[in-house]
Amino acid sequence: MKTRDRILECALQLFNHKGEPNVSTMEVANEMGISPGNLYYHFHGKEPLVLGLFERFQGELTPLLDPPADAHLEPQDYWLFLHLIVERMAHYRFLFQDLSNLAGRLPKLAKGIRHLLTALKRTLASLLARLKTDGQLVSDTQALGQLVEQITLTLLFSLDYQRVLDRAGEVRVVVYQIMMLVAPHLLPPARQATERLALRYLQDPV
């Protein structure tokens, strides 16, 4: 692994564990056993380090937000898709632990987050529209728009909410919560199947 990538990985672990405001570049260098000058050669301060991690997160999430339009999705594929998104967000959870303040300090990050959220909501709306076209979901456009907002908020803040309650942030809990948000909008057979799957998903480690 290249030094730059090792720095990013070390910073990610420290930011996730301690919170980004509580970690200095000096601490990252010490944790790695390299000189501050060596770290500065790759990242001229903490802002480029945070932006470098966001770019990596963006690169990992973007392919999930652009599924093939003609792909045939089975019902379980929708939940797998959400699971993969939550996994990526959990891996970079420091970004969402104090999102408003972090974005306020770093305008470039704020712009990137807004762009990513737009893509996320567009993808969620497209997937819900597919469910409606397939005859599994019934809701008007306004209700589906609000559902997209509710799912997005859950994705952004559920892991941190679990942390505030002194619980280990679990991906499967977030996916369960989203499934239960979608379930009331589904027609009876699909709703019952989703509720059963959601309970199994919550009970069984994934």
NUFI-600733 format. One record per residue: residue number from 1; chain; x, y, z of N, C-alpha, C, CB in turn. Coordinates in steps of 0.05 Angstrom, whole numbers, plus 5000, padded with zeros to 4 digits. Each point is the difference from the previous one (the first is absolute). Glycine has a CB too. Layout:
% residues N
(pt NUM, "A", (X, Y, Z), (X, Y, Z), (X, Y, Z), (X, Y, Z))
...
% end
This chain:
% residues 206
(pt 1, "A", (5017, 4976, 5000), (4983, 5024, 5000), (5018, 5025, 5000), (4963, 4975, 5024))
(pt 2, "A", (5030, 5044, 4959), (5016, 5025, 4999), (4996, 5016, 5025), (4995, 5000, 4950))
(pt 3, "A", (5026, 5017, 5056), (4999, 5016, 5024), (4975, 5017, 5001), (5050, 5000, 5001))
(pt 4, "A", (4943, 5012, 4977), (4976, 5017, 5000), (4975, 4984, 5009), (5021, 5028, 4963))
(pt 5, "A", (4976, 4949, 5026), (4977, 4983, 5008), (5001, 4991, 5029), (4997, 4985, 4952))
(pt 6, "A", (5027, 5010, 5057), (5004, 4992, 5028), (4992, 5023, 5019), (5037, 4968, 4987))
(pt 7, "A", (4970, 5056, 5005), (4993, 5024, 5016), (4970, 5003, 5001), (5043, 5023, 4987))
(pt 8, "A", (4944, 4974, 4990), (4971, 5002, 4999), (4986, 4979, 5018), (5003, 5018, 4953))
(pt 9, "A", (5007, 4958, 5046), (4988, 4978, 5015), (5004, 5005, 5030), (5008, 4968, 4962))
(pt 10, "A", (5016, 5041, 5046), (5005, 5006, 5028), (4983, 5023, 5010), (5047, 4984, 4994))
(pt 11, "A", (4951, 5037, 4990), (4983, 5023, 5007), (4971, 4991, 5003), (5032, 5032, 4977))
(pt 12, "A", (4959, 4951, 5005), (4972, 4991, 5001), (4995, 4986, 5026), (4999, 4996, 4950))
(pt 13, "A", (5018, 4986, 5058), (4997, 4985, 5025), (4999, 5019, 5024), (5023, 4960, 4979))
(pt 14, "A", (4995, 5059, 5022), (5001, 5019, 5022), (4975, 5019, 5000), (5050, 4998, 4999))
(pt 15, "A", (4943, 5012, 4978), (4976, 5017, 4998), (4975, 4985, 5009), (5022, 5026, 4962))
(pt 16, "A", (4975, 4950, 5029), (4976, 4984, 5008), (5000, 4995, 5029), (5000, 4978, 4955))
(pt 17, "A", (5023, 5016, 5057), (5002, 4993, 5028), (4997, 5024, 5019), (5029, 4961, 4987))
(pt 18, "A", (4984, 5061, 5006), (5002, 5022, 5018), (4983, 5024, 4991), (5045, 4985, 5012))
(pt 19, "A", (4947, 5016, 4963), (4986, 5023, 4989), (5021, 5018, 4987), (4964, 4997, 5035))
(pt 20, "A", (5030, 5012, 4941), (5020, 5016, 4985), (5010, 5025, 5014), (4977, 4984, 4960))
(pt 21, "A", (5006, 5031, 5055), (5011, 5024, 5013), (5021, 4994, 5022), (4957, 5022, 4991))
(pt 22, "A", (5043, 4953, 5019), (5017, 4992, 5022), (5026, 4987, 4991), (4960, 4994, 5027))
(pt 23, "A", (5045, 5006, 4947), (5024, 4987, 4989), (5016, 5021, 4984), (4977, 4955, 4998))
(pt 24, "A", (5049, 5047, 5008), (5018, 5018, 4986), (5016, 4985, 4979), (5002, 5031, 5040))
(pt 25, "A", (5010, 4983, 4942), (5018, 4987, 4980), (5024, 4988, 5015), (4984, 5032, 4963))
(pt 26, "A", (5025, 4982, 5058), (5022, 4989, 5016), (4993, 4973, 5011), (5014, 5047, 5012))
(pt 27, "A", (4962, 4950, 4998), (4992, 4974, 5011), (4999, 4978, 4979), (4973, 5024, 5035))
(pt 28, "A", (5018, 4984, 4941), (5000, 4981, 4977), (5028, 4991, 4994), (4959, 5021, 4982))
(pt 29, "A", (5060, 4998, 5017), (5028, 4994, 4994), (5012, 4982, 5022), (5004, 5044, 4976))
(pt 30, "A", (4990, 4963, 5049), (5011, 4983, 5022), (4989, 4972, 4999), (5004, 5042, 5028))
(pt 31, "A", (4970, 4956, 4966), (4987, 4973, 4999), (5013, 4983, 4978), (4957, 5020, 5017))
(pt 32, "A", (5051, 4993, 4961), (5012, 4986, 4978), (5030, 4995, 5004), (4966, 5020, 4971))
(pt 33, "A", (5046, 4995, 5047), (5029, 4998, 5004), (5016, 5014, 4978), (4992, 4957, 5023))
(pt 34, "A", (4996, 5065, 4966), (5014, 5016, 4979), (5004, 5028, 5011), (4981, 4971, 4962))
(pt 35, "A", (5035, 5044, 5025), (5005, 5028, 5008), (4977, 5018, 4991), (5050, 4993, 4999))
(pt 36, "A", (4944, 5029, 5015), (4980, 5018, 4991), (5006, 5011, 4972), (4991, 5013, 5047))
(pt 37, "A", (5035, 4990, 4947), (5008, 5010, 4974), (4992, 4980, 4978), (5037, 5025, 5021))
(pt 38, "A", (4966, 4950, 4985), (4992, 4979, 4980), (4970, 5001, 4995), (5038, 4971, 5015))
(pt 39, "A", (4946, 5032, 5006), (4971, 5002, 4996), (4994, 5026, 4984), (4992, 4974, 5043))
(pt 40, "A", (5021, 5048, 4964), (4995, 5026, 4987), (5007, 4999, 4970), (5009, 5023, 5044))
(pt 41, "A", (5010, 4960, 4949), (5007, 4997, 4972), (4976, 4989, 4984), (5047, 4991, 5013))
(pt 42, "A", (4936, 4992, 5000), (4977, 4989, 4986), (4975, 5016, 5004), (5021, 4955, 5006))
(pt 43, "A", (4976, 5056, 5019), (4976, 5016, 5006), (5008, 5025, 5015), (4972, 4958, 5002))
(pt 44, "A", (5023, 5065, 4986), (5008, 5025, 5013), (4980, 5009, 5021), (5024, 5013, 4957))
(pt 45, "A", (4973, 4972, 5063), (4981, 5007, 5022), (4977, 4980, 5001), (5013, 5048, 4995))
(pt 46, "A", (4970, 4957, 5025), (4978, 4981, 5005), (4977, 5003, 4979), (5011, 5001, 5049))
(pt 47, "A", (4985, 5023, 4941), (4978, 5004, 4980), (5005, 4982, 4976), (4993, 5047, 5016))
(pt 48, "A", (5030, 4953, 4971), (5004, 4982, 4978), (4998, 4971, 5007), (5030, 5034, 4981))
(pt 49, "A", (4976, 4959, 5044), (4997, 4973, 5009), (4971, 4992, 5001), (5043, 5004, 5027))
(pt 50, "A", (4940, 5013, 4984), (4971, 4995, 5002), (4989, 4998, 4971), (4997, 5024, 5045))
(pt 51, "A", (5011, 4995, 4938), (4990, 5000, 4973), (5009, 4975, 4984), (5000, 5050, 5001))
(pt 52, "A", (5024, 4941, 5005), (5010, 4976, 4988), (4983, 4975, 5007), (5046, 5020, 5000))
(pt 53, "A", (4946, 4979, 5026), (4983, 4978, 5009), (4972, 5002, 4988), (5026, 4998, 5043))
(pt 54, "A", (4964, 5027, 4955), (4973, 5003, 4987), (5001, 4992, 4971), (4990, 5038, 5032))
(pt 55, "A", (5031, 4969, 4954), (5003, 4992, 4972), (5000, 4970, 4997), (5025, 5042, 4990))
(pt 56, "A", (4989, 4945, 5029), (5000, 4970, 4999), (4973, 4989, 5006), (5048, 5000, 5015))
(pt 57, "A", (4938, 5011, 5005), (4972, 4992, 5006), (4982, 5004, 4976), (5008, 5011, 5048))
(pt 58, "A", (4995, 5012, 4939), (4984, 5007, 4977), (5005, 4980, 4977), (5000, 5048, 5013))
(pt 59, "A", (5025, 4945, 4983), (5007, 4980, 4979), (4988, 4973, 5005), (5042, 5026, 4993))
(pt 60, "A", (4956, 4966, 5033), (4989, 4974, 5007), (4969, 5000, 4998), (5040, 4991, 5029))
(pt 61, "A", (4948, 5032, 4977), (4971, 5001, 5001), (4987, 5005, 4973), (5004, 5016, 5046))
(pt 62, "A", (5010, 4999, 4937), (4988, 5008, 4974), (4991, 4977, 4983), (5030, 5039, 5002))
(pt 63, "A", (4985, 4939, 4995), (4990, 4978, 4984), (4974, 4988, 5010), (5047, 4989, 4989))
(pt 64, "A", (4948, 5012, 5037), (4975, 4990, 5011), (4976, 5019, 4993), (5026, 4979, 5037))
(pt 65, "A", (4981, 5046, 4957), (4978, 5019, 4995), (4994, 5002, 4970), (5014, 5025, 5040))
(pt 66, "A", (4998, 4957, 4944), (4995, 5001, 4972), (4995, 4971, 4989), (5029, 5041, 4996))
(pt 67, "A", (4951, 4945, 5015), (4994, 4973, 4991), (4990, 5000, 4972), (4990, 4986, 5047))
(pt 68, "A", (5015, 4994, 4937), (4990, 4999, 4972), (4969, 5003, 5000), (5039, 4970, 4987))
(pt 69, "A", (4952, 5047, 4995), (4971, 5006, 4998), (4984, 4975, 4992), (5011, 5048, 4988))
(pt 70, "A", (5002, 4934, 4996), (4985, 4977, 4991), (5004, 4975, 5017), (5004, 5019, 4954))
(pt 71, "A", (5009, 4984, 5068), (5005, 4977, 5018), (4974, 4990, 5012), (5047, 5017, 5010))
(pt 72, "A", (4950, 4957, 4990), (4976, 4988, 5013), (5006, 4995, 5029), (4986, 4978, 4956))
(pt 73, "A", (4999, 5035, 5062), (5006, 4998, 5028), (4978, 4982, 5014), (5022, 5045, 4999))
(pt 74, "A", (4988, 4935, 5016), (4982, 4985, 5017), (4995, 5016, 5025), (5017, 4956, 4981))
(pt 75, "A", (4961, 5038, 5034), (4994, 5016, 5024), (5024, 5002, 5020), (4953, 4986, 4995))
(pt 76, "A", (5062, 4992, 5008), (5022, 5000, 5020), (5023, 5017, 4990), (4986, 4955, 5015))
(pt 77, "A", (5015, 5051, 4959), (5022, 5016, 4989), (4998, 5029, 5010), (5001, 4971, 4960))
(pt 78, "A", (4975, 5039, 5045), (4997, 5027, 5010), (5013, 5003, 5028), (4957, 5005, 4973))
(pt 79, "A", (5039, 4974, 5043), (5011, 5002, 5028), (5030, 4996, 4999), (4956, 4983, 5019))
(pt 80, "A", (5054, 5000, 4963), (5029, 4996, 4998), (5012, 5026, 4991), (4994, 4952, 4988))
(pt 81, "A", (4993, 5062, 4993), (5010, 5026, 4991), (5003, 5019, 5024), (4978, 4992, 4955))
(pt 82, "A", (5001, 5010, 5061), (5001, 5018, 5023), (5021, 4991, 5020), (4952, 5010, 4994))
(pt 83, "A", (5051, 4964, 5010), (5020, 4989, 5018), (5028, 5009, 4992), (4971, 4960, 5009))
(pt 84, "A", (5035, 5039, 4965), (5026, 5008, 4990), (5005, 5029, 5004), (4998, 4964, 4966))
(pt 85, "A", (4982, 5053, 5030), (5003, 5028, 5005), (5005, 5006, 5029), (4969, 5010, 4962))
(pt 86, "A", (5016, 4977, 5056), (5004, 5005, 5029), (5028, 4990, 5009), (4950, 4996, 5008))
(pt 87, "A", (5059, 4982, 4980), (5027, 4990, 5007), (5021, 5021, 4993), (4985, 4953, 4992))
(pt 88, "A", (5013, 5060, 4984), (5019, 5020, 4992), (4999, 5024, 5019), (4996, 4985, 4952))
(pt 89, "A", (4980, 5023, 5056), (4997, 5023, 5018), (5011, 4993, 5027), (4959, 5015, 4974))
(pt 90, "A", (5037, 4961, 5035), (5011, 4991, 5026), (5030, 5000, 5000), (4959, 4973, 5007))
(pt 91, "A", (5053, 5020, 4970), (5029, 4999, 4998), (5012, 5028, 5002), (4996, 4959, 4972))
(pt 92, "A", (4989, 5061, 5019), (5009, 5028, 5002), (4983, 5016, 5019), (5017, 4997, 4952))
(pt 93, "A", (4976, 4991, 5070), (4980, 5012, 5017), (5007, 5027, 5012), (4986, 4953, 5010))
(pt 94, "A", (5040, 5053, 4992), (5008, 5026, 5011), (4988, 5023, 4984), (5043, 4979, 5017))
(pt 95, "A", (4953, 5017, 4957), (4988, 5021, 4984), (4973, 5008, 5009), (5026, 4983, 4962))
(pt 96, "A", (4959, 4999, 5051), (4972, 5005, 5007), (4996, 5004, 5030), (4987, 4973, 4961))
(pt 97, "A", (5035, 5026, 5054), (4997, 5004, 5029), (4995, 5029, 5008), (5030, 4961, 5006))
(pt 98, "A", (4980, 5058, 4977), (4995, 5028, 5005), (4999, 5014, 4973), (5023, 4999, 5045))
(pt 99, "A", (4958, 4991, 4938), (5000, 5007, 4972), (4997, 5030, 4995), (4981, 4956, 4991))
(pt 100, "A", (5001, 5057, 5023), (4995, 5029, 4995), (5024, 5017, 5006), (4952, 4992, 5010))
(pt 101, "A", (5062, 5002, 5013), (5024, 5016, 5007), (5023, 4994, 4981), (4985, 5000, 5048))
(pt 102, "A", (5018, 4974, 4945), (5022, 4993, 4982), (4996, 5013, 4973), (5005, 4956, 5024))
(pt 103, "A", (4971, 5043, 4966), (4994, 5013, 4974), (5003, 5030, 5002), (4969, 4963, 4988))
(pt 104, "A", (5024, 5048, 5035), (5003, 5029, 5004), (5029, 5009, 4999), (4958, 5000, 5026))
(pt 105, "A", (5059, 4984, 4984), (5029, 5006, 5001), (5014, 4996, 4973), (5000, 4988, 5048))
(pt 106, "A", (4989, 4993, 4936), (5013, 4992, 4975), (4980, 5003, 4977), (5030, 4968, 5025))
(pt 107, "A", (4969, 5055, 4962), (4981, 5005, 4978), (5002, 4980, 4978), (5003, 5048, 5011))
(pt 108, "A", (5022, 4943, 4983), (5003, 4980, 4978), (4985, 4974, 5008), (5044, 5020, 4987))
(pt 109, "A", (4958, 4973, 5038), (4987, 4976, 5010), (4969, 5003, 4999), (5039, 4990, 5030))
(pt 110, "A", (4952, 5034, 4978), (4971, 5006, 4999), (4989, 4997, 4972), (5006, 5031, 5039))
(pt 111, "A", (5009, 4979, 4942), (4991, 4998, 4972), (4999, 4971, 4991), (5020, 5045, 4990))
(pt 112, "A", (5001, 4939, 5017), (5000, 4972, 4993), (4978, 4984, 5013), (5049, 5004, 4995))
(pt 113, "A", (4945, 5002, 5031), (4978, 4987, 5014), (4974, 5005, 4987), (5026, 5003, 5043))
(pt 114, "A", (4969, 5023, 4950), (4975, 5007, 4986), (4997, 4985, 4974), (5001, 5045, 5022))
(pt 115, "A", (5020, 4953, 4963), (5000, 4986, 4974), (4993, 4971, 5005), (5033, 5032, 4980))
(pt 116, "A", (4980, 4956, 5040), (4995, 4972, 5006), (4972, 4994, 5009), (5049, 4996, 5012))
(pt 117, "A", (4940, 5022, 5005), (4973, 4997, 5009), (4979, 5002, 4978), (5014, 5019, 5044))
(pt 118, "A", (4992, 4999, 4937), (4982, 5002, 4977), (5000, 4974, 4984), (5009, 5050, 4997))
(pt 119, "A", (5014, 4939, 4999), (5002, 4974, 4985), (4987, 4978, 5016), (5043, 5015, 4979))
(pt 120, "A", (4960, 4985, 5047), (4988, 4979, 5017), (4969, 5002, 4999), (5040, 5001, 5030))
(pt 121, "A", (4949, 5023, 4972), (4971, 5003, 5000), (4989, 4994, 4972), (5003, 5034, 5036))
(pt 122, "A", (5012, 4972, 4943), (4991, 4994, 4973), (4998, 4969, 4997), (5021, 5043, 4982))
(pt 123, "A", (4999, 4943, 5028), (5001, 4971, 4998), (4977, 4987, 5016), (5050, 5002, 4994))
(pt 124, "A", (4946, 5008, 5031), (4978, 4990, 5016), (4973, 5004, 4987), (5027, 5009, 5041))
(pt 125, "A", (4969, 5015, 4947), (4975, 5005, 4986), (4996, 4981, 4977), (5003, 5048, 5014))
(pt 126, "A", (5019, 4946, 4971), (4999, 4982, 4977), (4993, 4972, 5009), (5033, 5028, 4976))
(pt 127, "A", (4978, 4963, 5046), (4995, 4973, 5010), (4971, 4997, 5010), (5048, 4996, 5012))
(pt 128, "A", (4942, 5025, 5001), (4972, 4999, 5009), (4981, 5001, 4976), (5013, 5023, 5043))
(pt 129, "A", (4995, 4992, 4937), (4983, 5001, 4975), (4999, 4972, 4987), (5012, 5048, 4993))
(pt 130, "A", (5011, 4937, 5008), (5000, 4973, 4989), (4981, 4982, 5015), (5047, 5006, 4985))
(pt 131, "A", (4953, 4997, 5042), (4982, 4984, 5016), (4971, 5006, 4993), (5034, 4998, 5037))
(pt 132, "A", (4960, 5027, 4958), (4973, 5008, 4993), (4992, 4989, 4972), (5005, 5042, 5028))
(pt 133, "A", (5014, 4960, 4953), (4995, 4989, 4974), (4995, 4970, 5000), (5028, 5037, 4981))
(pt 134, "A", (4987, 4950, 5037), (4997, 4971, 5003), (4974, 4991, 5015), (5050, 4997, 4999))
(pt 135, "A", (4935, 5023, 5010), (4975, 4994, 5013), (5003, 4991, 5029), (4982, 4988, 4957))
(pt 136, "A", (5041, 5019, 5056), (5005, 4993, 5028), (4995, 5023, 5019), (5033, 4966, 4984))
(pt 137, "A", (4967, 5058, 5006), (4998, 5024, 5017), (4978, 5018, 4989), (5049, 4996, 5012))
(pt 138, "A", (4936, 5016, 5007), (4979, 5019, 4992), (5002, 5024, 5018), (4970, 4963, 4984))
(pt 139, "A", (5037, 5060, 5005), (5001, 5026, 5014), (5000, 5021, 4979), (5024, 4981, 5040))
(pt 140, "A", (4966, 5043, 4967), (5001, 5022, 4980), (5028, 5012, 5000), (4951, 5009, 5006))
(pt 141, "A", (5054, 5008, 4975), (5027, 5011, 4996), (5009, 5016, 5024), (4991, 5002, 4951))
(pt 142, "A", (4992, 5013, 5062), (5007, 5016, 5023), (5009, 4982, 5023), (4968, 5036, 4986))
(pt 143, "A", (5016, 4942, 5019), (5007, 4982, 5021), (5027, 4986, 4995), (4951, 4993, 5009))
(pt 144, "A", (5054, 5000, 4966), (5026, 4987, 4994), (5023, 5020, 5003), (4976, 4969, 4968))
(pt 145, "A", (5019, 5056, 5026), (5021, 5020, 5004), (5007, 5003, 5029), (4983, 5024, 4960))
(pt 146, "A", (4996, 4975, 5058), (5006, 5001, 5029), (5013, 4975, 5009), (4960, 5030, 5006))
(pt 147, "A", (5033, 4947, 4982), (5013, 4975, 5008), (5030, 5001, 4993), (4957, 4975, 4993))
(pt 148, "A", (5050, 5036, 4984), (5028, 5003, 4992), (5015, 5017, 5021), (4988, 4996, 4951))
(pt 149, "A", (4999, 5026, 5058), (5013, 5017, 5021), (5004, 4985, 5026), (4979, 5040, 4978))
(pt 150, "A", (5001, 4944, 5030), (5002, 4985, 5025), (5022, 4979, 4998), (4951, 5007, 5008))
(pt 151, "A", (5051, 4979, 4970), (5021, 4980, 4996), (5027, 5014, 5001), (4969, 4971, 4973))
(pt 152, "A", (5034, 5051, 5014), (5025, 5015, 4999), (5008, 5008, 5028), (4990, 5016, 4954))
(pt 153, "A", (4992, 4995, 5062), (5006, 5008, 5027), (5009, 4976, 5017), (4967, 5038, 4996))
(pt 154, "A", (5019, 4940, 5000), (5007, 4975, 5015), (5028, 4991, 4993), (4952, 4987, 5002))
(pt 155, "A", (5055, 5014, 4972), (5026, 4992, 4991), (5022, 5018, 5012), (4980, 4983, 4958))
(pt 156, "A", (5014, 5043, 5043), (5020, 5019, 5009), (5005, 4999, 5031), (4986, 5029, 4962))
(pt 157, "A", (4993, 4967, 5053), (5002, 5005, 5029), (4994, 4976, 5018), (4988, 5045, 4989))
(pt 158, "A", (5003, 4932, 5000), (4993, 4978, 5018), (5024, 4988, 5015), (4961, 4991, 4969))
(pt 159, "A", (5061, 5006, 5017), (5024, 4989, 5013), (5009, 5018, 5023), (5014, 4978, 4956))
(pt 160, "A", (4986, 5048, 5039), (5009, 5019, 5021), (4979, 5000, 5023), (5025, 5028, 4965))
(pt 161, "A", (4950, 4969, 5028), (4979, 4999, 5021), (5005, 4976, 5018), (4967, 5022, 4969))
(pt 162, "A", (5040, 4956, 5019), (5006, 4976, 5017), (5024, 5006, 5018), (4982, 4970, 4964))
(pt 163, "A", (5038, 5044, 5025), (5023, 5007, 5016), (4993, 5018, 5024), (5029, 4996, 4959))
(pt 164, "A", (4953, 5024, 5036), (4992, 5018, 5021), (4986, 4985, 5023), (4994, 5036, 4966))
(pt 165, "A", (4992, 4942, 5026), (4987, 4983, 5020), (5019, 4980, 5012), (4957, 5006, 4976))
(pt 166, "A", (5069, 4997, 5019), (5020, 4982, 5010), (4997, 4971, 4991), (5003, 5030, 5039))
(pt 167, "A", (4989, 4968, 4935), (4998, 4974, 4988), (5020, 4998, 4977), (4951, 4996, 5012))
(pt 168, "A", (5058, 4980, 4982), (5017, 4997, 4977), (4983, 5004, 4975), (5030, 4967, 5025))
(pt 169, "A", (4979, 5051, 4958), (4985, 5005, 4975), (5000, 4976, 4982), (5012, 5048, 5003))
(pt 170, "A", (4964, 4941, 4992), (4998, 4975, 4985), (4986, 5006, 4973), (4998, 4973, 5042))
(pt 171, "A", (5015, 5017, 4937), (4989, 5003, 4973), (4972, 4988, 4998), (5047, 5000, 4981))
(pt 172, "A", (4950, 4976, 5030), (4974, 4986, 4996), (4977, 5015, 5014), (5025, 4957, 4997))
(pt 173, "A", (4981, 5058, 5024), (4979, 5016, 5013), (4990, 5022, 4981), (5020, 4990, 5046))
(pt 174, "A", (4999, 5022, 4940), (4993, 5022, 4982), (4983, 4989, 4977), (5043, 5025, 5012))
(pt 175, "A", (4966, 4952, 4977), (4985, 4988, 4977), (4972, 4992, 5010), (5043, 4984, 4979))
(pt 176, "A", (4955, 5005, 5045), (4974, 4993, 5011), (4982, 5024, 5002), (5021, 4963, 5026))
(pt 177, "A", (4990, 5059, 4984), (4984, 5025, 5003), (4989, 5010, 4973), (5028, 5012, 5040))
(pt 178, "A", (4989, 4986, 4939), (4992, 5008, 4973), (4979, 4982, 4989), (5045, 5020, 4992))
(pt 179, "A", (4958, 4954, 5012), (4980, 4981, 4991), (4973, 5006, 5012), (5036, 4965, 4994))
(pt 180, "A", (4964, 5042, 5032), (4975, 5006, 5013), (4988, 5027, 4992), (5016, 4972, 5038))
(pt 181, "A", (5001, 5046, 4952), (4990, 5025, 4988), (4986, 4994, 4974), (5037, 5026, 5022))
(pt 182, "A", (4974, 4956, 4962), (4989, 4994, 4973), (4975, 4982, 5003), (5046, 5004, 4980))
(pt 183, "A", (4953, 4978, 5039), (4979, 4979, 5002), (4972, 5011, 4998), (5031, 4974, 5027))
(pt 184, "A", (4962, 5048, 4987), (4972, 5010, 4999), (4992, 5009, 4972), (5004, 5014, 5047))
(pt 185, "A", (5015, 4991, 4935), (4993, 5009, 4973), (4997, 4977, 4981), (5025, 5042, 5009))
(pt 186, "A", (4980, 4934, 5000), (4999, 4976, 4983), (4972, 4988, 5000), (5049, 4991, 5008))
(pt 187, "A", (4943, 4996, 4971), (4975, 4985, 4999), (5002, 4976, 5019), (4991, 5015, 4952))
(pt 188, "A", (4986, 4975, 5058), (5001, 4980, 5022), (5019, 4977, 4996), (4954, 5012, 5007))
(pt 189, "A", (5047, 4973, 4971), (5019, 4978, 4998), (5029, 5009, 5003), (4967, 4976, 4971))
(pt 190, "A", (5040, 5045, 5016), (5028, 5010, 5001), (5006, 5011, 5028), (4999, 5010, 4951))
(pt 191, "A", (4981, 5003, 5061), (5004, 5011, 5027), (5005, 4978, 5020), (4971, 5039, 4988))
(pt 192, "A", (5013, 4941, 5011), (5003, 4978, 5020), (5026, 4986, 4996), (4951, 4994, 5001))
(pt 193, "A", (5058, 5001, 4974), (5025, 4987, 4995), (5023, 5018, 5010), (4981, 4977, 4960))
(pt 194, "A", (5017, 5049, 5036), (5021, 5019, 5009), (5002, 5001, 5030), (4993, 5027, 4958))
(pt 195, "A", (4984, 4973, 5055), (5000, 5001, 5030), (5012, 4975, 5011), (4960, 5029, 4999))
(pt 196, "A", (5034, 4948, 4989), (5012, 4974, 5010), (5030, 5001, 4996), (4957, 4975, 4989))
(pt 197, "A", (5052, 5033, 4987), (5028, 5001, 4994), (5014, 5020, 5019), (4991, 4988, 4952))
(pt 198, "A", (4996, 5035, 5053), (5012, 5020, 5017), (5005, 4989, 5028), (4977, 5036, 4974))
(pt 199, "A", (5004, 4949, 5037), (5004, 4988, 5027), (5023, 4980, 5000), (4951, 5007, 5009))
(pt 200, "A", (5051, 4977, 4970), (5022, 4981, 4999), (5027, 5015, 4997), (4969, 4965, 4979))
(pt 201, "A", (5030, 5056, 5005), (5024, 5015, 4996), (5010, 5013, 5026), (4985, 5009, 4953))
(pt 202, "A", (4996, 5000, 5063), (5007, 5012, 5026), (5011, 4980, 5020), (4965, 5035, 4992))
(pt 203, "A", (5023, 4941, 5007), (5007, 4980, 5020), (5026, 4985, 4994), (4951, 4995, 5009))
(pt 204, "A", (5053, 5000, 4965), (5023, 4984, 4992), (5024, 5017, 4992), (4969, 4963, 4986))
(pt 205, "A", (5055, 5033, 5025), (5023, 5015, 4991), (5004, 4996, 4970), (5021, 4996, 5046))
(pt 206, "A", (4986, 5025, 4940), (5005, 4999, 4971), (5030, 5001, 4994), (4955, 5021, 4991))
% end
